[in-house]
Amino acid sequence: MEVDSSPPEEGMEEVFAEGGGSEEQHNLMRSIMKDVVGNLPGLDEFIALTNIFKIVDTHHFDVVVFDTAPTGHTLRLLSIPQSIGKVLRQLVQMKSWMSGIMNSLSGSLGMNNVNIDYIDDLLPLVERLDKELKNPDLTTFVCVCIPEFLSLYETERLIQKLTALDIDTHNVVVNQVMYPDRDSKGCPSCALCAARTNMQKKYLDQIADLYEDFHVVKMPLMPVEVKGVPMLQRFGKFLQAPPDMEKLSIHDLVKDL
């Protein structure tokens, strides 16, 4: 989702609707407001979250799934309602002081008072975002990783932060798990496959220990690229009913496709 954090022109018109003054003076004030508002930290993420909830509100879907960015960006996104809410509460308390400054500035430009009451309207929206993100009946976070060190480290960091933010998470999907072809003795049929399988086993054991109270799903590394509707449907079924790889070969999963 690509967002534009610059204030919309119609929003600026509401602010200056009763401001008086010339068009040139209005343009100058618009430029000042855009520079101030457009550089607020976390504004892009806040607009992204509001757009998400607009989609949920305007389309009657049973479930809405958002594929989020890597861990650092996602954590910043999810923490925005709290940080923006804190800033807005401070701005509400300082509104009379800010209003005086804005009115002094507009007065020096020959304009009437500038209305900044829209700050009051933002706070309920931020509080709603925060409340719905923390409601486990409405929102849950599914962590996806691969059985390697860095991915497991990032997943654990994500889960700890989600817990600190009171955001529900109880599902972990482990992707690209290797199930190599085996010879008649039950050993992997190639040295590389054996090495990768042993490496993954170490991290799979750690995942089992760390997330014993979670619903953990292991998704196999497929022998073909997962694309196209039939392949995606087949792969999707494994999320609900993982195949028994003790009895099946990885090639058995796609032989009829």
N, C-alpha and C positions, 0 to 999 in steps of 0.2 A: 504494500500500500504506500503510494507516494503522496505526501501531503505538502501543502503550501502554508507556511506559518505566517505569511504576511496578512495583516488584518484586511477583511473584505471591504470594498468601497462602500457597500450599503451600510456596514457597521460604522464607518467613518461619517457617513451622512447623518446617521442618527445622533452621533456625538455633537456634530456641528449644526444640527437642524435649526436651532434657535440661537446660533452664535452671532449672527450678523456679520458685518465686515465684507470685504471684497473677495472675489474668487481667488485672487493671488494670495491673500491672507489665509484663506481656507486651505489652499494647497500647501502653504508653509507649515500650518499646524498639522495637516495630514502627514507630511513628511516627518515631523518631529514624533508624532504618535507611532508611526510605523517603525521608526528607528528604535523607539523605547520598547514597544510591545514585541516587535519581531525578534529582539535580542534577549528576551526572557529565557533563562536556562530551562530546558525541558519542555519548551512550548511545542516543538514538533511532536514529541511523544504524547503530550496531552491532547493535541488535535487528532492524532492517530487513534487514541482511546475513545474520544468522543465520536469519531467516525465509525468505529467498531460498534458502539452502542446504538448509533443511528441505524446501522444495517440491521441490528437485532430488533429494533423497535419497528422499523418500516417493513420488514419481511417476516412473515409468520413461518419460520422454520422450526422444526423440532429440535435440531442441534445445529449450532454454528461452530465450525472448526477454523481456527487461525493458526497457520504455520508461522511461528515466530522466528526472529533473527537469532544469531548465536547468543550465548549466555550473557555476555556483558551488556549488549544492547537490550536484551529481554528484561534483565533485572532493572535496568534504568527505566524502561517502559512501565514496568509493574509498580515501581516505587514512586512514579510521578504523581498519582492522586494525593499521596501523603505530603510530598514536598510542595506541590502546587497549592494544596489546601492550606498548608502552614503559611505560605506567602500571602495567599488571598485573605486569610484571617487577619494577618498583620496589616494588609492594605485597607481592609474594612475599618480597622481601628484608626488608621492614619488618613482615612478618606477626607475628613474635614481639612486636615493640613495639606494634603495633596490638592484638594479642590481649590484651596486658597492660592497655592503656587500656580496651578493651571489658569485660574482666573486672572491672576496678576500678569501672567505671560500673555494671555489673550487680550487683556486690557491694554497692555503696552503695544499690541498690534492693532488696536482700534476695534476689537471684537467684543461681543458680550460674553457672559459666562459660558463655560464649557461643561457639559453634563457628563460626569463619570460614574453615574449610578449603576452602569452596567456591571461594575465590579461585584455588586450585591447579587446579581443574577448568576454569576459564574460559580459562586460558592456552593449552592445546592447541587449543581451539576457535578462538581468535583466530589462532593460528599456521596452522591449517588454512585459514581464510578467506584469509589473506595468501598462502599458497602456491598455492591454487587460482585466485585472481584473477590471479596472475602466470604461470600455466601456459598457454602459447598453444594447447596441445592441448585445453584445457577452456574457456578464456575469451578472447573477443576483443571489441573495442569498435568499433561502426560509428558513425561521426560523420555527423550529418545537418545540412545547412546550406542556406541560400538564397544566391544570388549578390548579396549586398549587404555593405556595409562592416562593420557591427557583427556580423553573423552570421559572416563570414569571420574577423574578429578573435577572436571567442569560440571558433571552431573551432580556430584555430591555438593559442590558449592551452590549450585542452583537450588537443590532441595533444601539446604540449610537456610538459604535466603527466603525461599517461598514460605518455609515454616515461620521464620521471623516476621514475615509480612502477613501471616495468618491466611495465606492462600492455600486452598486444598490441593494436595498432590498425593496420590497413592498408587499410581501406575508408572511402571518403567518398561519401555520397549528396548530390547537389546537387538540391534540390527547387525546384519552381516556376520552371523555366527557360522563358522565353518563346520561342515559335516563331510569330511573327505571320503572318497571311494576307498574301500578296504580290500586287501587281498584275502586269500583263503584262510590265512591265520588271524584275520581280524585287525591287521595293522594297516595304517594309511599307505596307500599305494605309491606315494611320492614323498621324497624327503622334505620338500618345501611345505607340502600340506601338513606333514607331521609336525614340523617346527611351528607353523602358524597355529595349529590346533593346540599344541602344548602352551604356547604363549597366551592364547585366548582363554584356556582353561584356568589359568591363574587369576585372570580378571573376572571371569564368570563366577569363580568361587568367592571372590571379594564382593561381588554384587549380591550373591546369595546371602552372605553374612550381613552386609550393610542394610539390605532391604528385605529382610525376612518377613516384615509386616506389610510389604507392598505386593501388589499384583504384578509380577515380572513375566514378560512374554519374550521368548527368544525367537527371533526371526532368522531363518536360514539365509546364508549367502547363496543366491540363485545361480545356476549355471548359465542363464541367459539374462539379458537386460530386461528389467522390469518396466515395460512400457506397453501401451495399447490396452484397450478395455479388457479383453479376456485375461491378460496377464495381471493387470491391476486387480481385477475381481478375484482371481485365484490367490494372489498375494494377500489381499485384504481378508480373505477367509481365515488365513493363518493367524490373524490377530485374535480372532474369537476362538478358533480351534487349532492350536499349533499341531503340526504333524508329528507323529511318533517316529523320530529319526533313528531310534534303535532298530526299527523294523523296515524302514524305507531308505532307499538311496535318494540322494539329492536329485537325480535324474527322473525318479518316479514322480516327482512333484509337477513336472512339466511335460511328460511324455505324450499326453493327449492334447497338447496345445499346438 
